[in-house]
Every structure is written in C-alpha cells, then in structure tokens.
Amino acid sequence: MAAEGRVVHAETQRFIAGRMKVRVHTVAVGHLPVLTAPEAVVDIVRASRARGRVGDGSGGRPAWRRPEIEQGE
C-alpha cells in the first residue's frame, strides 16, 4: 500500500484489501511505488513468490477467476 498516496485514501485501500483477504505491505511512498520505490516492489514480489503466490501459473488470479479451473454451476 502506498502510504503517502493521495489518489486513493489509505483507509479505502485497507478496506478493499480486507475484502480481498490479501496480505498488505505498506511502503511510505506516493501513488506509483513501482517508479518511486522499485526496490520495495521487487522485495514484495520476491516474498510473494517465495510463498508460492506469484509465478505459480495462476497469474495472481484467485481460483474463481481462472478459466482452467472448472466452476460448479
């Protein structure tokens, strides 16, 4: 989460993250951490990958959003 971002309020970011049930990493940067703190972004991606969340073939999508997983109808 970009703690100093002004585009989306921090409480709104936390609320959305809570609904998505995701792990939140807070970095004291503005709205575009990929430009202002690329090393922090890389560290977060590497940590996620180590937990098996990135690069597992899911594209980061939850199971219900993956077309290769059959959905019960």
N, CA, C and O atoms as a DFTB+ gen file, in Angstrom:
292 C
 N C O
     1  1       0.847      -1.164       0.000
     2  2       0.000       0.000       0.000
     3  2       0.891       1.225       0.000
     4  3       1.857       1.299       0.759
     5  1       0.575       2.159      -0.828
     6  2       1.324       3.409      -0.894
     7  2       0.793       4.343       0.190
     8  3      -0.227       5.006       0.005
     9  1       1.493       4.387       1.316
    10  2       1.013       5.117       2.486
    11  2       0.870       6.615       2.253
    12  3       0.041       7.261       2.894
    13  1       1.654       7.170       1.360
    14  2       1.596       8.603       1.115
    15  2       0.857       8.957      -0.166
    16  3       0.891      10.102      -0.616
    17  1       0.196       7.980      -0.743
    18  2      -0.572       8.230      -1.954
    19  2      -1.787       9.088      -1.657
    20  3      -2.370       8.989      -0.578
    21  1      -2.168       9.921      -2.596
    22  2      -3.318      10.803      -2.397
    23  2      -4.450      10.516      -3.371
    24  3      -5.481      11.188      -3.334
    25  1      -4.274       9.538      -4.234
    26  2      -5.308       9.229      -5.212
    27  2      -6.416       8.410      -4.559
    28  3      -7.598       8.714      -4.723
    29  1      -6.031       7.366      -3.814
    30  2      -6.996       6.537      -3.094
    31  2      -6.637       6.623      -1.612
    32  3      -5.514       6.307      -1.219
    33  1      -7.587       7.046      -0.804
    34  2      -7.355       7.223       0.634
    35  2      -6.880       5.919       1.265
    36  3      -7.338       4.842       0.885
    37  1      -5.974       6.010       2.218
    38  2      -5.377       4.832       2.860
    39  2      -6.433       3.912       3.480
    40  3      -6.331       2.690       3.371
    41  1      -7.437       4.491       4.124
    42  2      -8.495       3.659       4.729
    43  2      -9.273       2.894       3.663
    44  3      -9.695       1.760       3.889
    45  1      -9.463       3.513       2.507
    46  2     -10.149       2.836       1.410
    47  2      -9.299       1.681       0.899
    48  3      -9.820       0.601       0.619
    49  1      -7.992       1.904       0.777
    50  2      -7.098       0.834       0.348
    51  2      -7.143      -0.335       1.323
    52  3      -7.188      -1.492       0.908
    53  1      -7.131      -0.035       2.617
    54  2      -7.187      -1.094       3.632
    55  2      -8.522      -1.847       3.570
    56  3      -8.556      -3.072       3.694
    57  1      -9.606      -1.116       3.382
    58  2     -10.921      -1.736       3.284
    59  2     -10.975      -2.703       2.098
    60  3     -11.429      -3.839       2.230
    61  1     -10.511      -2.238       0.950
    62  2     -10.531      -3.080      -0.250
    63  2      -9.640      -4.302      -0.058
    64  3     -10.023      -5.416      -0.414
    65  1      -8.454      -4.093       0.505
    66  2      -7.545      -5.218       0.754
    67  2      -8.184      -6.230       1.706
    68  3      -8.040      -7.439       1.523
    69  1      -8.886      -5.734       2.717
    70  2      -9.566      -6.620       3.656
    71  2     -10.643      -7.451       2.984
    72  3     -10.797      -8.634       3.287
    73  1     -11.381      -6.847       2.081
    74  2     -12.415      -7.590       1.342
    75  2     -11.807      -8.634       0.435
    76  3     -12.394      -9.694       0.218
    77  1     -10.626      -8.340      -0.098
    78  2      -9.951      -9.295      -0.981
    79  2      -9.191     -10.350      -0.190
    80  3      -8.725     -11.340      -0.754
    81  1      -9.064     -10.136       1.136
    82  2      -8.339     -11.057       2.016
    83  2      -6.903     -11.273       1.535
    84  3      -6.439     -12.404       1.391
    85  1      -6.221     -10.163       1.293
    86  2      -4.838     -10.217       0.829
    87  2      -3.895      -9.685       1.892
    88  3      -4.295      -8.957       2.800
    89  1      -2.666     -10.055       1.760
    90  2      -1.616      -9.555       2.649
    91  2      -1.252      -8.151       2.200
    92  3      -1.047      -7.916       1.009
    93  1      -1.170      -7.217       3.135
    94  2      -0.877      -5.824       2.811
    95  2       0.546      -5.478       3.220
    96  3       0.975      -5.751       4.341
    97  1       1.254      -4.880       2.298
    98  2       2.590      -4.346       2.566
    99  2       2.480      -2.841       2.427
   100  3       2.051      -2.346       1.384
   101  1       2.857      -2.113       3.453
   102  2       2.773      -0.659       3.410
   103  2       4.159      -0.077       3.215
   104  3       5.110      -0.432       3.911
   105  1       4.250       0.829       2.247
   106  2       5.514       1.492       1.944
   107  2       5.258       2.991       1.971
   108  3       4.255       3.454       1.429
   109  1       6.145       3.753       2.591
   110  2       5.982       5.206       2.706
   111  2       6.373       5.891       1.400
   112  3       7.408       6.551       1.308
   113  1       5.520       5.716       0.399
   114  2       5.745       6.317      -0.915
   115  2       4.416       6.856      -1.436
   116  3       3.361       6.632      -0.843
   117  1       4.490       7.573      -2.560
   118  2       3.293       8.117      -3.190
   119  2       2.541       7.071      -3.992
   120  3       2.682       5.871      -3.756
   121  1       1.746       7.534      -4.936
   122  2       0.813       6.695      -5.680
   123  2       1.473       5.658      -6.594
   124  3       0.860       4.630      -6.882
   125  1       2.679       5.895      -7.047
   126  2       3.327       4.985      -8.001
   127  2       4.601       4.371      -7.431
   128  3       5.700       4.746      -7.839
   129  1       4.471       3.436      -6.497
   130  2       5.665       2.856      -5.877
   131  2       6.580       2.142      -6.869
   132  3       7.782       2.027      -6.633
   133  1       6.019       1.665      -7.972
   134  2       6.859       0.987      -8.956
   135  2       7.887       1.969      -9.547
   136  3       8.947       1.546     -10.008
   137  1       7.581       3.265      -9.535
   138  2       8.523       4.270     -10.034
   139  2       9.364       4.891      -8.923
   140  3      10.552       5.156      -9.112
   141  1       8.740       5.123      -7.756
   142  2       9.447       5.826      -6.687
   143  2      10.189       4.903      -5.722
   144  3      11.112       5.343      -5.037
   145  1       9.802       3.645      -5.662
   146  2      10.458       2.690      -4.759
   147  2      10.505       1.308      -5.402
   148  3       9.971       0.349      -4.846
   149  1      11.142       1.197      -6.575
   150  2      11.132      -0.088      -7.275
   151  2      11.739      -1.232      -6.471
   152  3      11.308      -2.379      -6.591
   153  1      12.743      -0.917      -5.648
   154  2      13.360      -1.991      -4.857
   155  2      12.381      -2.568      -3.841
   156  3      12.424      -3.766      -3.559
   157  1      11.504      -1.743      -3.291
   158  2      10.487      -2.234      -2.359
   159  2       9.491      -3.139      -3.090
   160  3       9.080      -4.172      -2.561
   161  1       9.110      -2.748      -4.300
   162  2       8.178      -3.549      -5.092
   163  2       8.802      -4.907      -5.412
   164  3       8.139      -5.938      -5.302
   165  1      10.064      -4.906      -5.803
   166  2      10.762      -6.162      -6.110
   167  2      10.818      -7.047      -4.870
   168  3      10.596      -8.254      -4.964
   169  1      11.109      -6.467      -3.717
   170  2      11.161      -7.247      -2.471
   171  2       9.804      -7.891      -2.168
   172  3       9.746      -9.047      -1.749
   173  1       8.721      -7.148      -2.378
   174  2       7.382      -7.672      -2.121
   175  2       7.056      -8.811      -3.082
   176  3       6.504      -9.833      -2.674
   177  1       7.395      -8.635      -4.350
   178  2       7.141      -9.685      -5.340
   179  2       7.957     -10.931      -5.014
   180  3       7.450     -12.050      -5.094
   181  1       9.211     -10.737      -4.651
   182  2      10.047     -11.894      -4.293
   183  2       9.497     -12.621      -3.076
   184  3       9.480     -13.851      -3.048
   185  1       9.049     -11.883      -2.074
   186  2       8.482     -12.508      -0.878
   187  2       7.211     -13.281      -1.238
   188  3       6.985     -14.378      -0.726
   189  1       6.384     -12.712      -2.115
   190  2       5.165     -13.394      -2.550
   191  2       5.505     -14.653      -3.322
   192  3       4.875     -15.695      -3.143
   193  1       6.491     -14.549      -4.168
   194  2       6.900     -15.715      -4.956
   195  2       7.409     -16.833      -4.051
   196  3       7.142     -18.009      -4.295
   197  1       8.148     -16.456      -3.001
   198  2       8.664     -17.452      -2.061
   199  2       7.514     -18.179      -1.353
   200  3       7.650     -19.342      -0.974
   201  1       6.381     -17.484      -1.176
   202  2       5.205     -18.106      -0.552
   203  2       4.362     -18.848      -1.584
   204  3       3.340     -19.434      -1.227
   205  1       4.764     -18.839      -2.852
   206  2       4.030     -19.563      -3.877
   207  2       2.841     -18.823      -4.436
   208  3       1.945     -19.445      -5.006
   209  1       2.807     -17.510      -4.290
   210  2       1.661     -16.736      -4.768
   211  2       1.896     -16.118      -6.144
   212  3       0.940     -15.769      -6.838
   213  1       3.148     -15.981      -6.540
   214  2       3.465     -15.376      -7.829
   215  2       4.270     -16.383      -8.627
   216  3       5.152     -17.044      -8.077
   217  1       3.989     -16.508      -9.884
   218  2       4.735     -17.433     -10.720
   219  2       4.259     -18.868     -10.589
   220  3       4.944     -19.794     -11.024
   221  1       3.073     -19.060      -9.985
   222  2       2.545     -20.415      -9.840
   223  2       1.620     -20.785     -10.991
   224  3       0.935     -21.806     -10.944
   225  1       1.606     -19.949     -12.024
   226  2       0.766     -20.209     -13.185
   227  2      -0.632     -19.634     -13.074
   228  3      -1.415     -19.708     -14.021
   229  1      -0.951     -19.061     -11.923
   230  2      -2.290     -18.512     -11.727
   231  2      -2.409     -17.096     -12.266
   232  3      -3.516     -16.580     -12.421
   233  1      -1.274     -16.464     -12.552
   234  2      -1.324     -15.071     -12.982
   235  2      -1.768     -14.156     -11.869
   236  3      -2.185     -13.024     -12.113
   237  1      -1.681     -14.649     -10.631
   238  2      -2.107     -13.860      -9.492
   239  2      -3.613     -13.828      -9.302
   240  3      -4.114     -13.141      -8.411
   241  1      -4.342     -14.570     -10.137
   242  2      -5.802     -14.569     -10.052
   243  2      -6.272     -15.593      -9.026
   244  3      -5.686     -16.669      -8.906
   245  1      -7.323     -15.265      -8.290
   246  2      -7.890     -16.256      -7.375
   247  2      -8.495     -17.408      -8.173
   248  3      -8.780     -17.253      -9.360
   249  1      -8.691     -18.537      -7.548
   250  2      -9.181     -19.733      -8.235
   251  2     -10.483     -19.478      -8.981
   252  3     -10.668     -20.002     -10.079
   253  1     -11.379     -18.697      -8.419
   254  2     -12.670     -18.473      -9.058
   255  2     -12.564     -17.626     -10.314
   256  3     -13.533     -17.520     -11.065
   257  1     -11.377     -17.006     -10.563
   258  2     -11.193     -16.190     -11.769
   259  2     -10.363     -16.899     -12.830
   260  3     -10.073     -16.314     -13.873
   261  1      -9.973     -18.154     -12.584
   262  2      -9.139     -18.880     -13.533
   263  2     -10.008     -19.777     -14.409
   264  3     -10.698     -20.661     -13.902
   265  1      -9.978     -19.552     -15.725
   266  2     -10.823     -20.352     -16.598
   267  2     -10.430     -21.831     -16.630
   268  3     -11.259     -22.678     -16.963
   269  1      -9.186     -22.153     -16.291
   270  2      -8.763     -23.541     -16.347
   271  2      -9.314     -24.375     -15.198
   272  3      -9.226     -25.602     -15.227
   273  1      -9.883     -23.720     -14.184
   274  2     -10.492     -24.427     -13.060
   275  2     -11.989     -24.464     -13.306
   276  3     -12.633     -23.425     -13.447
   277  1     -12.535     -25.665     -13.357
   278  2     -13.952     -25.808     -13.649
   279  2     -14.783     -25.231     -12.516
   280  3     -14.529     -25.505     -11.343
   281  1     -15.761     -24.443     -12.872
   282  2     -16.626     -23.820     -11.886
   283  2     -17.925     -24.608     -11.770
   284  3     -18.537     -24.965     -12.777
   285  1     -18.334     -24.871     -10.551
   286  2     -19.604     -25.580     -10.337
   287  2     -20.782     -24.678     -10.692
   288  3     -20.838     -23.519     -10.282
   289  1     -21.700     -25.217     -11.445
   290  2     -22.868     -24.400     -11.822
   291  2     -24.137     -25.036     -11.328
   292  3     -25.222     -24.499     -11.548
